[in-house]
Amino acid sequence: MAKKYDFDVLIIGSGPAGFAALEAAADLGAKRIALVESYKRLGGECPNWGCIPTKSLLQTVDTVQHCAGGGIFGVKSCGGIPDFKAACMRQRQVVDMLTGRGRLEKIVKDLGVELLRGRAEFSGMNEVTVGNNRYTAKRIINAAGTRTFVPPIPGLDTVPYLTAEKVFELNQLPASVLVIGGGPIGVELSKIFAIFGVKATVVEMSDHILSHEDHEAAAIVADSLIKLGVKIVAGAKVGHVKKTRAGVCAHLDIKGGQPKRISAEALLVATGKQSRWPEMQAEKAGVMLDEHGYPQLTKYFRTTNPAVYAAGDATGHPMFTPVAHHEGPLAAYNAIKGDQKTIDLRVMPRGTYGDPELGSVGLTELEARRLKKQILVGRADFRILSKSLVTNEPIGMVKLVVDKKTREILGGHIVGHSAAELIHTVAVAMQGNLLVDDLAEMIYAFPTYAEAIGVAAASLE
Ligand SMILES: Cc1cc2nc3c(=O)[nH]c(=O)nc-3n(C[C@H](O)[C@H](O)[C@H](O)COP(=O)(O)OP(=O)(O)OC[C@H]3O[C@@H](n4cnc5c(N)ncnc54)[C@H](O)[C@@H]3O)c2cc1C
């Protein structure tokens, strides 16, 4: 009997979501699996042009900062501007260790998965086109991630601009850069620019950078960035941009103020992400999209076409690697075995590696208040810690948001040294449904930054 479909499962995108989906599909016994990837390397955004290259360059930045502060400990200070070429070489080596040398291709081959190189587009309910070829599949999982959102700023199409992806391809840095967008990517890259001696100005439309984070925590990051020499212009919208002989000039409309002009040698657009579904002809597969271009999904990751599932950034859910990595296998399970698995995003710790680091989980104080929750807030400043005295790194705080009646921990926000690691203590407590009193009563090792979590938990107001 002729096969009805070319594949049992066809996965679009080899990022954290797609790759985890294909490993799960193979584990679940799916026989004919295909993976489509349009980029020259497998692995997706995170290792190739996202998390890993940024964190690798940030490691150079942190090393410089530690070194520069060495004098107080009797270590000969070795600050100064680091070597960008050497840092890039290290960054590229790390990326290569993860996604180069045919490492991921070998896994795909060993799993018996057919790798299709090219850009996939939907061409029917159970069909995608890659180049000139059409493939049918019983189930399709779209894990194609997102692309950088480029806002419709007049003049932007006439000036050369960088995106996060292009920054990692640079061999030389500009003398100055105007960063449009004060979200996590804008903040992390500005810190990198500042330490490498680039004059960075961040323009942010909201009243604060990191507008989705707790405002007190974000304010600490903003202060530290300013001390590093980064200029922050918040509450400002780029009206239009123009090419100049020295680079670019942006005309800013300032909320409640006079318009401003800022010139820089280079422009970086870091204004968030955009759905790929429309460009992938989702309508040809009967996938209905919301007003942002993301699919209408059931809690089982199924689109309005019962044969098409989504996972990772392509869902429009919070866009982080661990979420993508969790969603891939869940979508694969549902696609193969039937809709059963869902994801709970209540406890989803995340890190922003600005200056200093910010780790957060759950609701911010503002979000909790908007949800009309009766809350208590506990705070502890790192300055009170012996650890901070020893390390000479006093900047930081822990903030806990707690339900007043039930004493359930609704959210935690930590800024300071190792904040993205520390936040996991709060996340584990939330995951295990512990109460804030459990965190207050726990014994913490001394001297540690983690002690501040206990202090915050014991000082609710
Ligand atoms: C600068 C930066 C820093 C980041 N830092 C962090 C961090 O520290 N921590 C964190 O958790 N997250 C971070 N992220 C986000 C993280 O990279 C993403 O959330 C994660 O990669 C999403 O995984 P995904 O599998 O859903 O999609 P992706 O990783 O985007 O993978 C999608 C894949 O699909 C391919 N593709 C796209 N369209 C098609 C098509 N039509 N046909 C075939 N293939 C296609 C793409 O080439 C890509 O390989 C960062 C992102 C950026 C840009």
The ligand as a Tripos MOL2 file, in Angstrom:
@<TRIPOS>MOLECULE
LIG
   53    58     1     0     0
SMALL
NO_CHARGES

@<TRIPOS>ATOM
      1 C1         21.1000   38.1550   21.9090 C.3       1 LIG1
      2 C2         20.1890   37.1290   22.5520 C.ar      1 LIG1
      3 C3         20.4670   36.6710   23.8100 C.ar      1 LIG1
      4 C4         19.6430   35.7040   24.3950 C.ar      1 LIG1
      5 N1         19.9440   35.2850   25.6510 N.ar      1 LIG1
      6 C5         19.1520   34.3780   26.2530 C.ar      1 LIG1
      7 C6         19.4700   33.8930   27.5590 C.ar      1 LIG1
      8 O1         20.4570   34.3050   28.1650 O.2       1 LIG1
      9 N2         18.6600   32.9570   28.1190 N.ar      1 LIG1
     10 C7         17.5550   32.4820   27.4700 C.ar      1 LIG1
     11 O2         16.8520   31.6390   28.0320 O.2       1 LIG1
     12 N3         17.2240   32.9320   26.2370 N.ar      1 LIG1
     13 C8         18.0020   33.8520   25.6050 C.ar      1 LIG1
     14 N4         17.6980   34.2720   24.3380 N.ar      1 LIG1
     15 C9         16.4850   33.7110   23.6890 C.3       1 LIG1
     16 C10        16.7530   32.3230   23.1050 C.3       1 LIG1
     17 O3         17.7930   32.4030   22.1570 O.3       1 LIG1
     18 C11        15.4850   31.7680   22.4560 C.3       1 LIG1
     19 O4         14.4180   31.8440   23.3680 O.3       1 LIG1
     20 C12        15.6320   30.3260   22.0110 C.3       1 LIG1
     21 O5         16.6950   30.1630   21.1080 O.3       1 LIG1
     22 C13        14.3330   29.8530   21.3400 C.3       1 LIG1
     23 O6         14.4840   28.5760   20.8330 O.3       1 LIG1
     24 P1         13.5540   28.0400   19.6440 P.3       1 LIG1
     25 O7         13.9950   26.6450   19.3990 O.co2     1 LIG1
     26 O8         12.1510   28.2870   19.9430 O.co2     1 LIG1
     27 O9         13.9080   28.9470   18.3910 O.3       1 LIG1
     28 P2         15.2920   29.2910   17.7040 P.3       1 LIG1
     29 O10        16.4270   29.0440   18.5960 O.co2     1 LIG1
     30 O11        15.1250   30.6540   17.1380 O.co2     1 LIG1
     31 O12        15.4030   28.2340   16.5310 O.3       1 LIG1
     32 C14        14.6320   28.3250   15.3770 C.3       1 LIG1
     33 C15        15.3870   27.7000   14.2250 C.3       1 LIG1
     34 O13        14.5120   27.6520   13.0950 O.3       1 LIG1
     35 C16        15.2150   28.0300   11.9240 C.3       1 LIG1
     36 N5         14.2340   28.5380   10.9680 N.ar      1 LIG1
     37 C17        13.5650   29.7150   11.0060 C.ar      1 LIG1
     38 N6         12.6940   29.8000    9.9860 N.ar      1 LIG1
     39 C18        12.8030   28.6470    9.2970 C.ar      1 LIG1
     40 C19        12.1510   28.1340    8.1410 C.ar      1 LIG1
     41 N7         11.1960   28.8080    7.5340 N.pl3     1 LIG1
     42 N8         12.5440   26.9140    7.6920 N.ar      1 LIG1
     43 C20        13.5030   26.2000    8.3280 C.ar      1 LIG1
     44 N9         14.1420   26.6380    9.4400 N.ar      1 LIG1
     45 C21        13.7820   27.8450    9.9080 C.ar      1 LIG1
     46 C22        16.1930   29.0870   12.4330 C.3       1 LIG1
     47 O14        17.3050   29.2010   11.5500 O.3       1 LIG1
     48 C23        16.5980   28.5120   13.7790 C.3       1 LIG1
     49 O15        17.7090   27.6610   13.6580 O.3       1 LIG1
     50 C24        18.5070   35.2150   23.6970 C.ar      1 LIG1
     51 C25        18.2360   35.6900   22.4110 C.ar      1 LIG1
     52 C26        19.0680   36.6320   21.8340 C.ar      1 LIG1
     53 C27        18.7630   37.1170   20.4430 C.3       1 LIG1
@<TRIPOS>BOND
     1     1     2 1
     2     2     3 ar
     3     2    52 ar
     4     3     4 ar
     5     4     5 ar
     6     4    50 ar
     7     5     6 ar
     8     6     7 ar
     9     6    13 1
    10     7     8 2
    11     7     9 ar
    12     9    10 ar
    13    10    11 2
    14    10    12 ar
    15    12    13 ar
    16    13    14 ar
    17    14    15 1
    18    14    50 ar
    19    15    16 1
    20    16    17 1
    21    16    18 1
    22    18    19 1
    23    18    20 1
    24    20    21 1
    25    20    22 1
    26    22    23 1
    27    23    24 1
    28    24    25 2
    29    24    26 1
    30    24    27 1
    31    27    28 1
    32    28    29 2
    33    28    30 1
    34    28    31 1
    35    31    32 1
    36    32    33 1
    37    33    34 1
    38    33    48 1
    39    34    35 1
    40    35    36 1
    41    35    46 1
    42    36    37 ar
    43    36    45 ar
    44    37    38 ar
    45    38    39 ar
    46    39    40 ar
    47    39    45 ar
    48    40    41 1
    49    40    42 ar
    50    42    43 ar
    51    43    44 ar
    52    44    45 ar
    53    46    47 1
    54    46    48 1
    55    48    49 1
    56    50    51 ar
    57    51    52 ar
    58    52    53 1
@<TRIPOS>SUBSTRUCTURE
     1 LIG1         1 GROUP 0 **** ****
